[in-house]
Amino acid sequence: MNPRTIIQKPVITEKASMLRESNKYAFRVHPKASKLQIRQAVESIFAVKVESVRTIKVPSKPKRQGMYLGRRAGWKKAYVTLKAGDSIEFAENT
């Protein structure tokens, strides 16, 4: 897989902002991406060294539009811990 398709977008939440202080970043990733692929993608895109990768599957949620019921799709989130001294600049400005 292409590194740009593995890392879809950063997760910008209050929890992710607090984790940035401990050098951890959250990303929405391709559902079939492995931890090794996520590590290689982050290292190649942002030119940093990754210490660890933790992943979680965010479950789908039921949604309603009037009388119609449906489900919002689930997705995969990765928490990436960087080595000391490394940081990702896009997340510093948010």
The first five atom37 places (N, CA, C, CB, O) and aatype in JSON, in Angstrom:
{
  "aatype": [12, 2, 14, 1, 16, 9, 9, 5, 11, 14, 19, 9, 16, 6, 11, 0, 15, 12, 10, 1, 6, 15, 2, 11, 18, 0, 13, 1, 19, 8, 14, 11, 0, 15, 11, 10, 5, 9, 1, 5, 0, 19, 6, 15, 9, 13, 0, 19, 11, 19, 6, 15, 19, 1, 16, 9, 11, 19, 14, 15, 11, 14, 11, 1, 5, 7, 12, 18, 10, 7, 1, 1, 0, 7, 17, 11, 11, 0, 18, 19, 16, 10, 11, 0, 7, 3, 15, 9, 6, 13, 0, 6, 2, 16],
  "atom_mask": [
    [1, 1, 1, 1, 1],
    [1, 1, 1, 1, 1],
    [1, 1, 1, 1, 1],
    [1, 1, 1, 1, 1],
    [1, 1, 1, 1, 1],
    [1, 1, 1, 1, 1],
    [1, 1, 1, 1, 1],
    [1, 1, 1, 1, 1],
    [1, 1, 1, 1, 1],
    [1, 1, 1, 1, 1],
    [1, 1, 1, 1, 1],
    [1, 1, 1, 1, 1],
    [1, 1, 1, 1, 1],
    [1, 1, 1, 1, 1],
    [1, 1, 1, 1, 1],
    [1, 1, 1, 1, 1],
    [1, 1, 1, 1, 1],
    [1, 1, 1, 1, 1],
    [1, 1, 1, 1, 1],
    [1, 1, 1, 1, 1],
    [1, 1, 1, 1, 1],
    [1, 1, 1, 1, 1],
    [1, 1, 1, 1, 1],
    [1, 1, 1, 1, 1],
    [1, 1, 1, 1, 1],
    [1, 1, 1, 1, 1],
    [1, 1, 1, 1, 1],
    [1, 1, 1, 1, 1],
    [1, 1, 1, 1, 1],
    [1, 1, 1, 1, 1],
    [1, 1, 1, 1, 1],
    [1, 1, 1, 1, 1],
    [1, 1, 1, 1, 1],
    [1, 1, 1, 1, 1],
    [1, 1, 1, 1, 1],
    [1, 1, 1, 1, 1],
    [1, 1, 1, 1, 1],
    [1, 1, 1, 1, 1],
    [1, 1, 1, 1, 1],
    [1, 1, 1, 1, 1],
    [1, 1, 1, 1, 1],
    [1, 1, 1, 1, 1],
    [1, 1, 1, 1, 1],
    [1, 1, 1, 1, 1],
    [1, 1, 1, 1, 1],
    [1, 1, 1, 1, 1],
    [1, 1, 1, 1, 1],
    [1, 1, 1, 1, 1],
    [1, 1, 1, 1, 1],
    [1, 1, 1, 1, 1],
    [1, 1, 1, 1, 1],
    [1, 1, 1, 1, 1],
    [1, 1, 1, 1, 1],
    [1, 1, 1, 1, 1],
    [1, 1, 1, 1, 1],
    [1, 1, 1, 1, 1],
    [1, 1, 1, 1, 1],
    [1, 1, 1, 1, 1],
    [1, 1, 1, 1, 1],
    [1, 1, 1, 1, 1],
    [1, 1, 1, 1, 1],
    [1, 1, 1, 1, 1],
    [1, 1, 1, 1, 1],
    [1, 1, 1, 1, 1],
    [1, 1, 1, 1, 1],
    [1, 1, 1, 0, 1],
    [1, 1, 1, 1, 1],
    [1, 1, 1, 1, 1],
    [1, 1, 1, 1, 1],
    [1, 1, 1, 0, 1],
    [1, 1, 1, 1, 1],
    [1, 1, 1, 1, 1],
    [1, 1, 1, 1, 1],
    [1, 1, 1, 0, 1],
    [1, 1, 1, 1, 1],
    [1, 1, 1, 1, 1],
    [1, 1, 1, 1, 1],
    [1, 1, 1, 1, 1],
    [1, 1, 1, 1, 1],
    [1, 1, 1, 1, 1],
    [1, 1, 1, 1, 1],
    [1, 1, 1, 1, 1],
    [1, 1, 1, 1, 1],
    [1, 1, 1, 1, 1],
    [1, 1, 1, 0, 1],
    [1, 1, 1, 1, 1],
    [1, 1, 1, 1, 1],
    [1, 1, 1, 1, 1],
    [1, 1, 1, 1, 1],
    [1, 1, 1, 1, 1],
    [1, 1, 1, 1, 1],
    [1, 1, 1, 1, 1],
    [1, 1, 1, 1, 1],
    [1, 1, 1, 1, 1]
  ],
  "atom_positions": [
    [[0.83, -1.19, 0.0], [0.0, 0.0, 0.0], [0.88, 1.25, 0.0], [-0.95, 0.0, 1.21], [1.98, 1.26, 0.55]],
    [[0.38, 2.27, -0.61], [1.04, 3.57, -0.65], [0.94, 4.22, 0.74], [0.4, 4.49, -1.75], [-0.12, 4.17, 1.36]],
    [[2.03, 4.83, 1.25], [1.96, 5.46, 2.58], [0.86, 6.52, 2.69], [3.29, 6.1, 2.91], [0.3, 6.71, 3.77]],
    [[0.56, 7.21, 1.59], [-0.49, 8.24, 1.63], [-1.89, 7.63, 1.75], [-0.42, 9.11, 0.38], [-2.81, 8.31, 2.22]],
    [[-2.07, 6.38, 1.34], [-3.38, 5.74, 1.51], [-3.5, 5.08, 2.88], [-3.61, 4.7, 0.41], [-4.61, 4.88, 3.38]],
    [[-2.37, 4.74, 3.49], [-2.41, 4.15, 4.83], [-2.79, 5.2, 5.86], [-1.04, 3.51, 5.18], [-3.71, 4.99, 6.65]],
    [[-2.09, 6.34, 5.86], [-2.4, 7.45, 6.78], [-3.43, 8.33, 6.09], [-1.1, 8.27, 7.17], [-3.09, 9.07, 5.16]],
    [[-4.69, 8.27, 6.55], [-5.75, 9.02, 5.87], [-5.81, 10.47, 6.35], [-7.09, 8.35, 6.1], [-5.85, 11.39, 5.53]],
    [[-5.82, 10.68, 7.67], [-5.84, 12.05, 8.19], [-5.56, 12.01, 9.69], [-7.21, 12.75, 7.91], [-5.76, 10.97, 10.32]],
    [[-5.11, 13.11, 10.26], [-4.89, 13.14, 11.71], [-6.22, 13.24, 12.45], [-3.98, 14.32, 12.09], [-7.2, 13.78, 11.93]],
    [[-6.24, 12.72, 13.64], [-7.41, 12.83, 14.51], [-7.18, 14.02, 15.42], [-7.66, 11.5, 15.34], [-6.25, 14.03, 16.23]],
    [[-8.03, 15.04, 15.29], [-7.9, 16.26, 16.09], [-9.04, 16.28, 17.11], [-7.93, 17.55, 15.18], [-10.15, 16.72, 16.81]],
    [[-8.74, 15.81, 18.31], [-9.7, 15.81, 19.4], [-9.01, 16.34, 20.65], [-10.29, 14.38, 19.64], [-7.79, 16.56, 20.65]],
    [[-9.77, 16.54, 21.69], [-9.19, 17.02, 22.94], [-8.22, 15.98, 23.52], [-10.3, 17.33, 23.97], [-7.15, 16.33, 24.01]],
    [[-8.6, 14.71, 23.44], [-7.73, 13.65, 23.95], [-6.43, 13.59, 23.14], [-8.45, 12.3, 23.89], [-5.35, 13.46, 23.72]],
    [[-6.54, 13.69, 21.82], [-5.34, 13.65, 20.97], [-4.44, 14.86, 21.24], [-5.73, 13.62, 19.48], [-3.22, 14.74, 21.18]],
    [[-5.04, 16.0, 21.54], [-4.24, 17.19, 21.86], [-3.47, 17.01, 23.16], [-5.15, 18.43, 21.95], [-2.33, 17.45, 23.27]],
    [[-4.08, 16.37, 24.15], [-3.39, 16.12, 25.41], [-2.27, 15.09, 25.22], [-4.38, 15.63, 26.47], [-1.23, 15.18, 25.87]],
    [[-2.49, 14.12, 24.34], [-1.47, 13.1, 24.11], [-0.24, 13.66, 23.4], [-2.05, 11.96, 23.3], [0.86, 13.12, 23.54]],
    [[-0.42, 14.74, 22.64], [0.71, 15.34, 21.93], [1.79, 15.81, 22.9], [0.24, 16.51, 21.08], [2.97, 15.84, 22.54]],
    [[1.4, 16.18, 24.11], [2.37, 16.62, 25.1], [3.32, 15.49, 25.49], [1.66, 17.15, 26.35], [4.47, 15.74, 25.87]],
    [[2.86, 14.24, 25.4], [3.72, 13.09, 25.69], [4.25, 12.45, 24.4], [2.96, 12.05, 26.52], [4.61, 11.27, 24.4]],
    [[4.29, 13.23, 23.31], [4.88, 12.81, 22.03], [4.1, 11.67, 21.37], [6.32, 12.39, 22.24], [4.7, 10.81, 20.73]],
    [[2.77, 11.67, 21.52], [1.91, 10.67, 20.89], [0.95, 11.38, 19.95], [1.14, 9.83, 21.96], [0.41, 12.44, 20.28]],
    [[0.73, 10.79, 18.78], [-0.12, 11.4, 17.76], [-1.16, 10.37, 17.32], [0.71, 11.9, 16.55], [-0.87, 9.17, 17.28]],
    [[-2.36, 10.84, 17.0], [-3.45, 9.96, 16.58], [-3.76, 10.19, 15.11], [-4.71, 10.19, 17.44], [-3.82, 11.34, 14.65]],
    [[-3.95, 9.09, 14.37], [-4.25, 9.16, 12.95], [-5.4, 8.22, 12.62], [-3.02, 8.81, 12.11], [-5.55, 7.16, 13.23]],
    [[-6.2, 8.63, 11.64], [-7.18, 7.73, 11.05], [-6.43, 6.98, 9.95], [-8.45, 8.5, 10.49], [-5.83, 7.61, 9.08]],
    [[-6.47, 5.64, 9.98], [-5.68, 4.85, 9.06], [-6.57, 3.89, 8.27], [-4.6, 4.06, 9.81], [-7.73, 3.67, 8.61]],
    [[-6.01, 3.33, 7.21], [-6.72, 2.35, 6.37], [-7.09, 1.15, 7.24], [-5.85, 1.91, 5.15], [-6.27, 0.69, 8.03]],
    [[-8.31, 0.62, 7.11], [-8.76, -0.46, 8.0], [-7.93, -1.74, 7.89], [-10.19, -0.78, 7.69], [-7.9, -2.52, 8.85]],
    [[-7.27, -1.97, 6.77], [-6.49, -3.2, 6.61], [-5.0, -2.99, 6.84], [-6.71, -3.77, 5.22], [-4.21, -3.9, 6.6]],
    [[-4.6, -1.81, 7.29], [-3.19, -1.52, 7.51], [-2.71, -2.19, 8.8], [-2.95, 0.0, 7.58], [-3.41, -2.17, 9.82]],
    [[-1.52, -2.78, 8.75], [-0.93, -3.4, 9.93], [-0.11, -2.36, 10.69], [-0.05, -4.62, 9.54], [0.14, -1.26, 10.2]],
    [[0.3, -2.73, 11.91], [1.11, -1.81, 12.71], [2.44, -1.52, 12.03], [1.35, -2.39, 14.12], [2.93, -0.39, 12.08]],
    [[3.03, -2.52, 11.39], [4.3, -2.32, 10.69], [4.12, -1.36, 9.51], [4.85, -3.66, 10.2], [4.97, -0.49, 9.29]],
    [[3.04, -1.51, 8.76], [2.77, -0.6, 7.63], [2.54, 0.82, 8.12], [1.56, -1.09, 6.83], [3.01, 1.77, 7.5]],
    [[1.83, 0.98, 9.24], [1.57, 2.31, 9.8], [2.89, 2.94, 10.24], [0.57, 2.22, 11.0], [3.12, 4.12, 9.99]],
    [[3.74, 2.17, 10.89], [5.05, 2.66, 11.33], [5.87, 3.15, 10.14], [5.82, 1.56, 12.09], [6.42, 4.25, 10.18]],
    [[5.95, 2.34, 9.08], [6.74, 2.7, 7.9], [6.16, 3.93, 7.2], [6.81, 1.53, 6.93], [6.9, 4.77, 6.7]],
    [[4.82, 4.03, 7.16], [4.18, 5.17, 6.5], [4.47, 6.47, 7.25], [2.67, 4.95, 6.4], [4.8, 7.48, 6.63]],
    [[4.35, 6.46, 8.57], [4.61, 7.67, 9.37], [6.08, 8.07, 9.25], [4.24, 7.43, 10.86], [6.39, 9.26, 9.11]],
    [[6.98, 7.1, 9.3], [8.4, 7.41, 9.19], [8.76, 7.99, 7.83], [9.24, 6.17, 9.44], [9.6, 8.88, 7.73]],
    [[8.12, 7.49, 6.76], [8.46, 8.0, 5.42], [7.79, 9.34, 5.12], [8.05, 6.98, 4.36], [8.4, 10.19, 4.47]],
    [[6.57, 9.55, 5.57], [5.85, 10.8, 5.27], [6.41, 11.97, 6.09], [4.35, 10.64, 5.54], [6.65, 13.04, 5.55]],
    [[6.61, 11.75, 7.39], [6.97, 12.85, 8.29], [8.46, 12.89, 8.65], [6.17, 12.75, 9.54], [8.88, 13.81, 9.35]],
    [[9.26, 11.93, 8.2], [10.7, 11.86, 8.46], [11.0, 11.9, 9.96], [11.42, 13.02, 7.76], [11.81, 12.71, 10.43]],
    [[10.34, 11.02, 10.71], [10.55, 10.89, 12.15], [10.79, 9.42, 12.47], [9.32, 11.45, 12.96], [10.59, 8.55, 11.62]],
    [[11.22, 9.13, 13.69], [11.41, 7.76, 14.15], [10.26, 7.39, 15.09], [12.79, 7.59, 14.86], [9.96, 8.12, 16.03]],
    [[9.62, 6.26, 14.82], [8.47, 5.8, 15.6], [8.94, 4.82, 16.66], [7.39, 5.15, 14.68], [9.7, 3.89, 16.38]],
    [[8.48, 5.04, 17.89], [8.82, 4.14, 18.98], [7.82, 3.0, 19.09], [8.89, 4.91, 20.3], [8.21, 1.84, 19.22]],
    [[6.51, 3.32, 19.02], [5.49, 2.28, 19.11], [4.22, 2.72, 18.39], [5.18, 1.94, 20.57], [3.99, 3.91, 18.15]],
    [[3.4, 1.73, 18.05], [2.12, 1.97, 17.38], [1.06, 1.15, 18.11], [2.17, 1.6, 15.85], [1.22, -0.06, 18.31]],
    [[-0.03, 1.8, 18.5], [-1.19, 1.11, 19.07], [-2.38, 1.39, 18.17], [-1.46, 1.58, 20.55], [-2.55, 2.52, 17.71]],
    [[-3.2, 0.39, 17.93], [-4.35, 0.58, 17.04], [-5.64, 0.21, 17.77], [-4.2, -0.27, 15.77], [-5.64, -0.56, 18.73]],
    [[-6.72, 0.8, 17.29], [-8.05, 0.52, 17.83], [-9.05, 0.59, 16.69], [-8.42, 1.51, 18.97], [-8.93, 1.44, 15.8]],
    [[-10.02, -0.3, 16.71], [-11.11, -0.26, 15.75], [-12.26, 0.51, 16.39], [-11.56, -1.7, 15.31], [-12.82, 0.08, 17.4]],
    [[-12.62, 1.64, 15.8], [-13.73, 2.45, 16.3], [-15.0, 1.84, 15.71], [-13.57, 3.98, 15.91], [-15.13, 1.78, 14.49]],
    [[-15.94, 1.39, 16.54], [-17.12, 0.7, 16.0], [-18.07, 1.63, 15.27], [-17.85, 0.01, 17.12], [-18.06, 2.85, 15.48]],
    [[-18.89, 1.03, 14.41], [-19.91, 1.81, 13.71], [-21.02, 2.17, 14.69], [-20.48, 1.02, 12.49], [-21.2, 1.52, 15.72]],
    [[-21.77, 3.23, 14.36], [-22.85, 3.68, 15.23], [-24.14, 3.74, 14.44], [-22.53, 5.06, 15.84], [-24.14, 4.08, 13.26]],
    [[-25.25, 3.4, 15.08], [-26.53, 3.54, 14.37], [-26.91, 5.01, 14.22], [-27.64, 2.78, 15.11], [-26.74, 5.8, 15.15]],
    [[-27.42, 5.36, 13.08], [-27.85, 6.74, 12.8], [-29.26, 6.7, 12.21], [-26.86, 7.45, 11.83], [-29.66, 5.71, 11.6]],
    [[-29.99, 7.79, 12.4], [-31.35, 7.88, 11.89], [-31.52, 9.16, 11.1], [-32.37, 7.8, 13.05], [-31.08, 10.23, 11.53]],
    [[-32.15, 9.05, 9.95], [-32.51, 10.22, 9.13], [-34.02, 10.11, 8.91], [-31.71, 10.26, 7.74], [-34.48, 9.42, 8.0]],
    [[-34.77, 10.8, 9.75], [-36.22, 10.68, 9.67], [-36.64, 9.29, 10.08], [0.0, 0.0, 0.0], [-36.32, 8.84, 11.18]],
    [[-37.37, 8.59, 9.2], [-37.81, 7.23, 9.51], [-36.81, 6.17, 9.05], [-39.16, 6.97, 8.88], [-37.03, 4.98, 9.27]],
    [[-35.73, 6.58, 8.43], [-34.75, 5.64, 7.89], [-33.64, 5.39, 8.89], [-34.17, 6.16, 6.57], [-33.09, 6.32, 9.47]],
    [[-33.31, 4.13, 9.08], [-32.23, 3.74, 9.97], [-31.03, 3.31, 9.14], [-32.67, 2.62, 10.93], [-31.19, 2.7, 8.08]],
    [[-29.88, 3.61, 9.62], [-28.66, 3.2, 8.94], [-27.53, 3.13, 9.94], [0.0, 0.0, 0.0], [-27.74, 3.28, 11.15]],
    [[-26.34, 2.92, 9.44], [-25.17, 2.86, 10.31], [-24.07, 3.73, 9.74], [-24.69, 1.41, 10.48], [-23.83, 3.74, 8.54]],
    [[-23.4, 4.45, 10.62], [-22.2, 5.17, 10.23], [-21.06, 4.16, 10.22], [-21.9, 6.39, 11.2], [-20.97, 3.33, 11.13]],
    [[-20.22, 4.21, 9.23], [-19.16, 3.22, 9.08], [-18.15, 3.3, 10.23], [-18.44, 3.4, 7.76], [-17.86, 4.38, 10.74]],
    [[-17.64, 2.14, 10.62], [-16.57, 2.1, 11.59], [-15.24, 2.44, 10.92], [0.0, 0.0, 0.0], [-15.16, 2.45, 9.69]],
    [[-14.21, 2.7, 11.73], [-12.91, 3.05, 11.16], [-11.81, 2.63, 12.12], [-12.82, 4.55, 10.87], [-12.08, 2.21, 13.24]],
    [[-10.58, 2.74, 11.66], [-9.43, 2.31, 12.45], [-8.59, 3.52, 12.83], [-8.59, 1.29, 11.67], [-8.3, 4.38, 12.0]],
    [[-8.21, 3.58, 14.11], [-7.41, 4.68, 14.63], [-6.07, 4.12, 15.12], [-8.16, 5.43, 15.78], [-6.02, 3.03, 15.68]],
    [[-5.01, 4.88, 14.89], [-3.68, 4.48, 15.35], [-3.09, 5.57, 16.22], [-2.74, 4.17, 14.15], [-3.1, 6.74, 15.85]],
    [[-2.57, 5.17, 17.38], [-1.82, 6.07, 18.25], [-0.34, 5.77, 18.03], [-2.23, 5.9, 19.77], [0.11, 4.66, 18.3]],
    [[0.4, 6.76, 17.56], [1.8, 6.59, 17.22], [2.64, 7.37, 18.24], [2.1, 7.08, 15.77], [2.47, 8.57, 18.41]],
    [[3.55, 6.67, 18.9], [4.48, 7.3, 19.84], [5.8, 7.51, 19.12], [4.67, 6.44, 21.13], [6.37, 6.57, 18.56]],
    [[6.3, 8.75, 19.14], [7.56, 9.07, 18.48], [8.71, 9.01, 19.48], [7.49, 10.46, 17.82], [8.51, 9.15, 20.68]],
    [[9.91, 8.81, 18.96], [11.11, 8.81, 19.8], [11.33, 10.22, 20.35], [12.36, 8.32, 19.01], [10.87, 11.2, 19.76]],
    [[12.03, 10.32, 21.45], [12.29, 11.62, 22.09], [13.04, 12.54, 21.13], [13.11, 11.43, 23.39], [13.98, 12.12, 20.46]],
    [[12.61, 13.77, 21.07], [13.24, 14.76, 20.19], [12.55, 14.93, 18.85], [0.0, 0.0, 0.0], [12.78, 15.92, 18.17]],
    [[11.7, 13.98, 18.45], [10.97, 14.09, 17.19], [9.59, 14.68, 17.44], [10.85, 12.71, 16.51], [9.01, 14.5, 18.52]],
    [[9.07, 15.38, 16.45], [7.7, 15.9, 16.52], [7.18, 16.05, 15.11], [7.64, 17.25, 17.3], [7.95, 16.09, 14.15]],
    [[5.87, 16.16, 14.99], [5.23, 16.35, 13.7], [4.68, 17.76, 13.68], [4.09, 15.28, 13.45], [3.92, 18.14, 14.58]],
    [[5.05, 18.53, 12.7], [4.76, 19.97, 12.69], [3.31, 20.32, 12.44], [5.59, 20.63, 11.66], [2.83, 21.31, 13.0]],
    [[2.58, 19.55, 11.63], [1.19, 19.93, 11.35], [0.37, 19.96, 12.62], [0.56, 18.96, 10.34], [-0.55, 20.77, 12.74]],
    [[0.68, 19.1, 13.56], [-0.09, 19.01, 14.78], [0.3, 20.08, 15.8], [0.07, 17.63, 15.4], [-0.45, 20.33, 16.74]],
    [[1.44, 20.7, 15.63], [1.87, 21.73, 16.57], [1.04, 23.0, 16.44], [3.34, 22.05, 16.37], [0.88, 23.74, 17.41]],
    [[0.5, 23.26, 15.25], [-0.23, 24.5, 15.0], [-1.71, 24.41, 15.31], [-0.05, 24.91, 13.57], [-2.41, 25.43, 15.23]],
    [[-2.23, 23.25, 15.66], [-3.66, 23.1, 15.89], [-4.01, 23.26, 17.34], [-4.15, 21.77, 15.41], [-5.18, 23.17, 17.71]]
  ]
}
